[in-house]
Amino acid sequence: MRWQKKGITHRDWVREGPVNTPEGGYVIMEKLIEEQGCPQAFIASSLPVLEGAVRAIRDRLGAVPPEINIGTFDEHPMLGFLANNVWSMQQDENAWAEKAFEMMLSAIEERPVKKNS
């Protein structure tokens, strides 16, 4: 990846929060705006986080600039009311549930689970 060759890590452009709620999304976006200004684009990990992020932008700027590109997961009819380009990706809940079950079973059977860094 080009950004890796320039010494940029994902920690330079990924923001995380402790909770998957509108309040969590609000806090993340507020911090991002404070540190770097309003983003040209962002991807929210869920619709609740997106709700909070959009509210933070609106509270700070008075409106959500239509040139901001937004990505999120799952679909909701209300996304169509945003003037922005919005990309929403459908999640495979069945695959997630299957993987979670496999990991729980591994833990019960005391088999190590590979951790991501």
C-alpha positions as CSV (number, residue, x, y, z in Angstrom):
1,M,0.0,0.0,0.0
2,R,1.2,3.5,-0.8
3,W,0.3,4.9,2.6
4,Q,2.4,2.2,4.3
5,K,5.4,3.1,2.2
6,K,5.1,6.7,3.4
7,G,5.2,5.6,7.0
8,I,1.5,6.2,7.6
9,T,-0.2,3.6,9.8
10,H,-3.9,2.9,10.1
11,R,-3.8,4.5,13.5
12,D,-3.2,7.8,11.7
13,W,-6.5,7.7,9.9
14,V,-8.7,5.3,12.0
15,R,-10.7,6.7,14.9
16,E,-12.2,4.3,17.4
17,G,-14.6,4.7,20.3
18,P,-15.6,2.5,23.2
19,V,-19.3,2.3,22.4
20,N,-21.4,1.6,19.3
21,T,-24.0,4.4,20.0
22,P,-24.9,7.8,18.6
23,E,-23.2,9.4,21.6
24,G,-20.0,7.4,20.8
25,G,-20.1,8.6,17.1
26,Y,-20.6,12.1,18.3
27,V,-17.6,12.0,20.5
28,I,-15.4,10.4,17.8
29,M,-16.4,13.0,15.2
30,E,-16.0,15.9,17.7
31,K,-12.5,14.8,18.4
32,L,-11.7,14.4,14.7
33,I,-13.0,17.8,13.9
34,E,-11.0,19.3,16.8
35,E,-7.8,17.6,15.7
36,Q,-8.0,17.8,11.9
37,G,-11.0,19.9,10.9
38,C,-14.1,18.5,9.2
39,P,-13.3,15.4,7.1
40,Q,-13.8,15.2,3.3
41,A,-15.0,11.6,3.8
42,F,-15.5,9.1,6.5
43,I,-16.8,5.6,7.1
44,A,-18.9,4.9,10.2
45,S,-18.9,1.4,11.6
46,S,-22.6,1.3,12.2
47,L,-25.8,3.3,11.7
48,P,-25.8,4.5,15.4
49,V,-22.2,5.7,15.1
50,L,-23.1,7.5,11.8
51,E,-26.1,9.2,13.5
52,G,-23.8,10.7,16.1
53,A,-21.1,11.6,13.7
54,V,-23.6,13.5,11.4
55,R,-25.1,15.2,14.4
56,A,-21.6,16.4,15.6
57,I,-20.9,17.8,12.1
58,R,-24.3,19.5,12.0
59,D,-23.8,21.0,15.5
60,R,-20.4,22.3,14.6
61,L,-21.1,23.6,11.1
62,G,-24.8,24.2,11.2
63,A,-25.4,21.7,8.4
64,V,-23.6,18.7,6.9
65,P,-21.7,19.9,3.8
66,P,-23.0,17.9,0.8
67,E,-19.5,17.3,-0.5
68,I,-18.6,15.0,2.4
69,N,-18.6,11.4,1.2
70,I,-20.0,9.0,3.7
71,G,-19.7,5.2,4.1
72,T,-21.5,3.0,6.6
73,F,-22.6,-0.5,7.1
74,D,-26.2,-1.7,6.7
75,E,-29.0,0.1,4.9
76,H,-31.7,2.4,6.1
77,P,-34.2,4.4,4.1
78,M,-33.3,7.6,6.0
79,L,-29.8,7.5,4.3
80,G,-31.5,8.6,1.1
81,F,-32.4,12.0,2.8
82,L,-28.8,13.0,3.1
83,A,-27.6,15.3,0.3
84,N,-24.2,13.5,0.4
85,N,-22.8,10.6,-1.5
86,V,-23.5,7.7,0.8
87,W,-22.2,4.1,0.4
88,S,-23.7,1.5,2.6
89,M,-22.3,-2.0,2.7
90,Q,-24.6,-4.9,3.7
91,Q,-23.1,-7.1,6.6
92,D,-23.3,-10.8,6.6
93,E,-24.8,-11.4,10.0
94,N,-25.0,-15.2,9.6
95,A,-21.2,-15.3,8.9
96,W,-20.6,-13.1,12.0
97,A,-22.7,-15.3,14.2
98,E,-21.0,-18.4,12.9
99,K,-17.6,-17.0,13.6
100,A,-18.6,-15.8,17.1
101,F,-19.9,-19.3,17.9
102,E,-16.7,-20.9,16.7
103,M,-14.7,-18.5,18.9
104,M,-16.9,-19.2,21.9
105,L,-16.6,-22.9,21.4
106,S,-12.8,-22.6,21.1
107,A,-12.7,-20.7,24.4
108,I,-14.9,-23.3,26.1
109,E,-12.7,-26.1,24.8
110,E,-9.6,-24.1,25.9
111,R,-8.2,-23.8,22.3
112,P,-6.4,-20.6,21.7
113,V,-8.1,-18.0,19.6
114,K,-5.9,-16.0,17.2
115,K,-5.9,-12.3,18.2
116,N,-5.6,-9.5,15.7
117,S,-3.1,-6.7,16.5
